[in-house]
Amino acid sequence: MNEKYQWDLTDIFKTKEDFEKEIKMLQSTLTQIKDYQGKLKESSQNIYHCYRFYEKALEHYEKIYAYGMLKFHLDMADSQNSKLYKRCEAIGTEFEKTVSFITPEITEIDTDRLLKYIGENEDLKRYERELKEIIRDKAHILSKEEEKLLANFTEVFNNSENTYDILTNTEFKFGNIIDENGKQTEMTDSNYTIFLKSKQEKVRKQAFDLMYQKYKDFLNTIGELYLARVKQDTILAKMRKYASSLEKAVEKDDSNLKVYNSLITAVNENMNANHEFIKLKKELLKKDEMHIYDIYVNPIELEDEDISFEEAQQEVLNALSVLGKEYTTKLEEAFSHRWIDVYPNHNKRGGAYSMGVYGVHPYVLDNFVSKKRDVSTIAHELGHAMHSYYSNENQNVIDANYTIMVAEIASTTNEILLAKYQIANEKNKTKKAEIIYELLEMIRATLFRQAMFAEFEKEVHQKIEEGVVLSSNDLSDMYYQLNIKYFGKDCVIDEPIKYEWARIPHFYTPFYVYKYATGISAAIIIANNILAGKEGYVQKYIEMLKQGCTKKAVDLLKMVDVDLEDSNTYKGAIDFYKELTHELQKLC
């Protein structure tokens, strides 16, 4: 592969000697941190100096770990790369063990005393956010003995999820399917969606039936695993003095109950928007009766045209030029200074991601295969990269890591800006319709589908907390009714879909999925405000990207006129969905 399409990892370490030197500096800093163990209560200066060394150690470690991981992902079969990565992971374990005393010792300091320390020591204000987070969490921290006891049960607590993963990933055999060419092929979880997108209805139905028959066969087992996970979550929430498991989850997310409930309320009040798109989908498919297994077929999909990386690069730069010269200049640097590893290669990690490296610059892994979807992937990952760039440039390493509540917003904003640029500049009516359809489908899957999951989780957890005894059949009935509500009368809700809840692994991380829906809603509002050319808005957006985690996610987004607690935010995103549906209707 031409060097210009590969990562330049010498930006992190120019030589192996530099890498080894960084490890020695980290080890030296960790030794200095150890000197403060048991002494943090003594003075505000001890806290400050301990955190200063922690900050320095984190800067060293981020570079070391990034270097090891990025090298490994370039060739995962290379034994030297594998050894290097394992070494970096071991260094990470040592790092975590060394600094693990800090939070518990800070927690033991009387709150008033700690606030006094922050007030009187100007240096300590650098870590004020971190210290106040510990104060906030103190209300939910148990005694040392209780915390130690719970820690001993960590592996047991993970048992439901681990057992589910082993069962569904290694032991499930779905059987064979007759594909579009009449060839018998084994269906797996990974190729299932390919069959669901088949142009032949018999292939789609066959795949659908095979998938959910397997989950039906193991429904009672999976039901017990999932309900055990929910019960564990509700018990821990009660032990830690939360009003509910939902409250525990949203507080951990840097969110709140109002955000979660406003999302569900707004989606329910505007469900007609999804029904309208489903109805249009049925019309485009030219079906008298559209089934749930027809949902993933793209009725406007054209033959994919090859696009060079240079063409994709230019399209992304053109689409994101609305974000200003500073932003696009940095994007040009990302392209020209080898921040991106572009093409697939032997034993290279699949997929795509962005990784910020504090004190260096972000790196983006891509597997570009010259298709139009790859253009959107580049825009998405560069959104992450630019968020990391601005955050790392403007915050210390502790405050630079933005929270999961805002992690997908910059990336999705870029995707929407790109799609809107493509729609505006596409002259071919059918191609324009295809782009609009794909954008609509992304919003449906990310906003409405994830909101349906979120509503299901909320209902299940509430019933368990109220002492209601649930069975796997109860879960299936609840899920089936939600499908009826979300898809509407223009879609036949085939009975096997009631078992879909059993194949959603995200449910084993309670209340995770709602963040996809809040994230895309925020991104839609931001992208529309940027495109509307609101005076000073781009500057406000860039300023938000610079904040890292120095503000709560809700307050951070208010900087760009997005209020996650207000159901009107989600209504605004749904209105955009409606407008796109009407635009597609006119084209078709």
N, C-alpha and C positions, 0 to 999 in steps of 0.2 A: 504494500500500500504506500502511495506517495506520502512522504513525511508530513506534508502540509495538512493532511486529513487525520493526523494522529495527535494525541495529547503530547504536550511538551511538559513532561514531569520535572525537567530541570529547573522549572520555576519554583518548585518546592525545595528540591535538593539537587545541586549541580553534580555532586559526586557521592559515592558511597561513604566517603569519609565525612561529608557534611551530615549525612543521615545518622551515622554513629555518634557524631559530636552532639547532635540534637538530643539523642537518647541520654547521653551523659549529662547534658544540661537539665533534662527532665528529672533524672535520678537525683541530681544535686538539689534541685528545687523541692522534690518530695521529701528529702531528708530535712530540709529547713521547715517544711510544713509539720513534720512529726514533732518538732521541738515545741509546738504549741498545744499538743494534745494534753488535755487536763488543765489548761491554763487560760482558756477563753473567758471564763467567768471573772478572771482577775482584773481586767481592764479593757477599755475600749480600744486602746492601742494594740493590745494582743489580738483582738478580733480583726482590726484593720490590717496588721502585718500578716496575719494568717491568710486573710482573703487576698492580699496582694500577691503572696506566694502562690496561692491557689490559681489566681488569674494567670500568672506567669506560666505555671505548670500546664494549665489548660491550653495556652497558646502553643507550647511545645508539643503537647500530646495530639492536638488537632492535626498538626502537620505530619507527625509520625504516622498516625492512624490512616490519614488520607492517602499518604504515599503508599503504604502497604496495601490498602484496599484497591486503589486505582491500578496499581501494578498487577495485582492478582486478577482483576476483572478484564485486563487486556488479554490474558492467556491463563485460563483457570486450570489447564492441564499441565502447566509448567511447574515442576516440583520446587524450583527455587522461589517462584512467586508465591506458591502455597505456603512454603516455610516462612517466607517473609511476612505474609499476612498473619499467620498463626503467632509469630513472634510479636507482631503489633497488637494482636488481641490479648496476648499474655501481659504485655506492658499496660494495656488498658485495664486489665483485672487488678494489677498492682496499683495503678493510679486510683481506681475506685476504692480499693481497700484502704489506701493511705488517707484519703480525704473523707472517709465515711464517718469519722468522729465529729466533723464540723457541725452538721445540722443538729444531731442529738445534743451536743454541748450548748449550742445557741438556744435550743428549745428549753433547756433546763434553767436558763437565766430568767429571772423575774421580768415580766413584760414591761413594767414601769421602769425598771432599771435599764433594760435594753433600749427603750425609747429615749431615756435620758442620755445614754451613750451616743445614740444617733444625733441627738440635739446638740450635745456639747462638743463632739469631735467632728470638725469640718471634713477631715480626711475620710471618715467613715460614711459620709453621704454618698460616696461613690458606690457603695453597696447597700444603700438604703432600700431599694426595691427588693433585693434578695432577702434582707433581714425582715422586712415587713411581711413578705410572703410566709416566712417561718412563723412569725407571730400569728398570722391569720390561721395557719394550719394547726397551731398548738391546741385549739379547741377540739381537734379531732385525733390528737395523738394520745395513745394510751400510756400506761406506766411502762417503765423499762422492762419489767418482768412480763407484762402482757404483750408488749411488742416483740419480745424475744420468743415468746410462746407462739405467736402468730407467724413469725419468721420461720420457725421450724416446720410449719405446715405449708410452706410455699409450694412444694412439689405436689402435695396432696390437693391443694387448691387448683393447680393446673391440670389435674387429672382428667376432668371432663373434656376440656378442649383437646388435650393430647390424645385421648382415647378416640374422640370424634375424628380427629385428623388422620389417625392411623386407620380407622375403620373405613372412612370415605375415600382416602387417597391411595391406600395400598390393598385393601381387601375387596373393594367394590369392583365387580365385573358386570358391565351393563349388557354384554352380548353383542351380536353382530347386526349390522344394518345394511340394507341394499341401497347403495348410493345412486347418484343421478345417472351414472353410466352402467347401472345394473350389476355393479361389482359388490361382492360381499366384503364389508370392512368392519373391523372392531370399533365400536363406539366407546370413547373415553370421555372423561370430564372435560379434557382440553379441546377435543374436536367437536363436542356437542354443539357449541354455538355456530360452528361452520355449517353443520347440518340444518340448524334452525334457520339459517339464512338462505337455504337452498330455494331455487325457483320452483322446485317440484313439491307440491303439497304432501304427497305420500311420504317423501323423505322427511319432511318436517314433523309430520304426525308420528311417524315411526320412531324418530329420535326422542320426541317428547314423551311418548308412551314408555319407551325403554328406560329413560332417565327416571321418571317418577314411579314406575313399578318397583325399581330397586329401592328407592327411598320408602315406599309404602311397605315393602317387605321388612325393612328394619326400623319402621316408625316407632315402635314401642321402646326399642333400645335408645334411639336418638332422642326421643322425648324425655326419657329418664336422664340422659346426659345433659340435655339443655336445661331442664327444670332444676337439676342439681346445681348447675352454674348460676341460675337466677336466684335460687334460695341462698346460695353462698354469698352472692352479692348483696341481697337484702339483709342478711344477718350481719355482715360486716358493716354495712351502712348504719344499722341500728347500734352496733357496738361502738362505732366512732361518732355517735351522737349527731348523725344527719337525720333530717326529717324523712328522707326516702333515699332509695338507691339512685333515683334520677338526680336528686340534689347532689349526692356524692359525685356522680359522674360529671355533671356540668361544672361544678366548682373545680374539679381536677382539670377540666378543659379550659379554664379561664373564661367560663361562660356563666350562664345562670338559667334558672327555671323559666324566666320570662322569654328568653330567646327561644328555647325549645317549644314552649307552648304557643308562642306567636307564630312560629313556622307551621305547626300542625293546624292551628286555627285558620290561618290565611289560605293554606292549601285546601282545606275542607270547604271554605267559603267560596273558593274560586275553582272548584273541581270541574265546572263546565268547560273551562279552557282545555283541560286534558281530554275530556269527552269529545270536544270539537276536533282536536287533532286526530284522535282515534277514528272518528267518523270519516275524516278526510283520507286517512290511511286506507280505510276499507274501500272508499271510492277509487283511490289510485290503484289499488290491487284488483279492482273490478270483480269483487267477490260479493255474492248475494249474502253470504254468511262468513264473517271473519272470525276465526278462532284465536285463542290466546297463543297458540303455537305459530300463528302467522305474523305476530307482532314484529319480529326481527327482520322480516324480508324488506329490502329496500326496493320500492316499486319504480324508482327513477334512476337506479344505478346504471351508469354508463361504463363502457370499457375503460379501464384505468390507463391513462396516458403516462408514459415515462417522463420524468422531470429530472434534470440534472441538479446536483447539490448547489451549483452556482445560481441556477434559476430559482431554486427554493430560497436560497440565501437572500437574493434580491427581492423576492416577493415578501419575505418576512420584514426586511428593512423598509420597504415601501409601506407596508401595512402599519408598522409600528412608528413611522415617522411622526405620527400625531402626538407621540410622547416627548417630542422635542429633540433638539440637536445633541444635548448632553447624553441622553439615553441611547440614541442611535449611534453616536460616536463610540460609546462603550460596546455596543453590539458589534460594530465593525471590528473593534479590537478583539472581541471574543472569536470572531471568524478568522481574522488574520494572524492572531497570536496563539492559535492552537489550543484554545480552551475546550474544543469539541473533538471527541474521537468519533469520526463520522460513520464509517462503513462496518458492516459485519465482517468478522474475521474468524479464523479457526480458533475454537475454544474461548472466544470472547463472550462475556456475559450478555445475555439477551436483554431485550427491552430498552428502556431509556430512563435516565435519572439525571439530576443535577446535584452536585455536592459543593457547598461552599467551603473554602479552606481559609481560615482566618489568617490574615497577614500575607496572603498570596493573592488568589482570585478564585472564583468558582470554576469547576470543571463539569462538563456535560458529556455523558455517555449517550451515544445514539447508535442506531443500527439502520442507517438510511438505505432503502431499497428502491428509491426513485419513484415512489408512488405519491399521490396527492395527500394521503393521510400523513405522510412523513413530514410534509411542510408544517402541518398543524402541530406535530410532535416537537419540531424545532422551536416554534413560537412558544409552546407550552414550557419546555424545559428552560428556555432562555428567560422566561418570566420568573421562574424559580431562581435562576442564576443572578438576574439583576436585583431581585429582592435581597439575596444573600450579599451581593456586592455592596449595595447601599447600606444595608444593616451593619455589615462588617467594617465598612469605612467610617461609620459614625458612632459606633458603640464599642464598649469594651467587650471582650470575648464572652463574659458571663451574660451580658445584656443583649448580645447580638442575635442569639437564637430565638427567632420569633416562634410564637406558639402554634399549635396545630390548628387552632380556630382560624388563623389567617394564612396558613401555609399554602393553600391551593388558590388563593385569590389572585395573586399577581400572575400566576401561570394561566388560569382560566380567563382572566381579563385579556391576556395576549391572544388566546385562542379566539375569543369573540371579536376582537379588533381585526384579526386576520380574516375571519369568516365574513365580517361586514365589508371589508375591503374587497374581498373576492366577489361578493355579491354585487357590489357597486360597479365593479370593473368588468364583469363577465357579460359579453354581448350575446353569447349563445343562450337562448331561452331555456333549453333543456338542461344545460350545464348549470345555469343559475338556479334552476329549480332543485337540482341535485344538491348543491351547496346548502340551500335553505333547508332542505329536508334533513340533511345530516346534522345541521345545527339544531333543528327542532328535536331530532332524536336524542342528541346529546343532553339537551335540557330536560326532555321527558325522563330519560334514564337517571339523570343526576338530581333533579329536583323532585319530580313526582314519585318516582320509584323509591328513592331513598327516604322520602317523607312517609311513604306507605310502610317501609321497614321500621321507621322511627315510631310510627303510631302503633304498630304491632308490639314492639318492645315495651312501650309505655303501658299498654293494656295488660300484657303478661305480668310485668313487674308489679303493677298496681294490684292485680288480683292476688298474687302471691303474698304481698304485704297485707292485704285484707284478710288473709287466711283462707282464701278460696282454694279448694283442691282441684288441680287441673290434670288432665290426662293428655296424651299425645293427640287423641281425637278432638279434644277441646281446642288445642292449639291449631289444628288443621281447620276446624270450623271457623275460628276467629280469622285466620288468614284468608280463607275463601271469601268471607264476607267483605273483607278489605279489598280484595281483587274486584269484586262486583262494584263496590263504591268507586274505586279509582279508574276502572276501565269503561264503565258505563254500558248502556244498552246496545251499542253498536259492535260489541265484541262478545262472542260466546265464551263464557268462563268455564272451560272444560274442567271436569271434576279433579283430574290429577294435579292441577295447579295448587290445590289445597295443601299438597305435601312440599311445596317449594321452600317453605320456611326451614325445612329440615336440611336443605343444602346451602344455607347462607352461613359461612364460617364467621362472618363479622359479628353474628349474634353472641358469640362466645367472648367478645370484648364489648360488654354492655354499653349501649347508647353511644356507639361510635359513628354510626352512619349518618346521623342528622347533620354532621359537619360538612358533608358533601353538599347537602341541600342549602345550608346557610351560605357556604362558600360560593356556589354558583350564583346564588341570588345577589350577593354583594358584588360579584364580578360583573354581572349584567348591568347593575346600576352604575358602577364605576365606568365601564366601557361606554355606556350610553352618554354619560356626562362628559367624558373625554371627546367623543364624536360630536356632541352638541356644541363643543367649543366654548364651554362656560369659562368666563374670564378667571384666570388664576387657578383653574381646577387641576391642570397637569402638575403645577408646582405643589399643590396640596397633596396630590397623589404620591409624588416623589418624596415629599417630606414624610408621609406616612411610612413609605418603604424604609426610610432611614431609622425608624424608631426601635427596631428589634422588638424586645419584649419589655421595654421600659414603661409601657402603658398596658392596661387591660385591653383585651381584644375588642370589647364593646366600645371603649373610649377611643381606641386607635381608629376604628372605622368611622367613628363620628367625625374625625378629621376630614373625611372625604364624603360627608353627608350621607352616610349609611348607618342606619340605626337598627341593629339586629333585634332589639327588643320590640320594635314597632312592626306590627303585621303589615303595614303599608309598604315596607321594604320588599316583602315577599310578593305582595300584590303587584308592585311595580315590575318585578321580574316576570310574573305570570302575564302581565299585560304585554310585555315584550314577546313572550311566547305566543300570545294571541295574535299580535300584529304579524309575526312571521307566518303563522298559520294562514291568515287572510292573504298575505303576499303570495304564498305558495298556491293557494286556491285560484288566485287570478292568473297565475302562470300556467296552471294545468287545466 
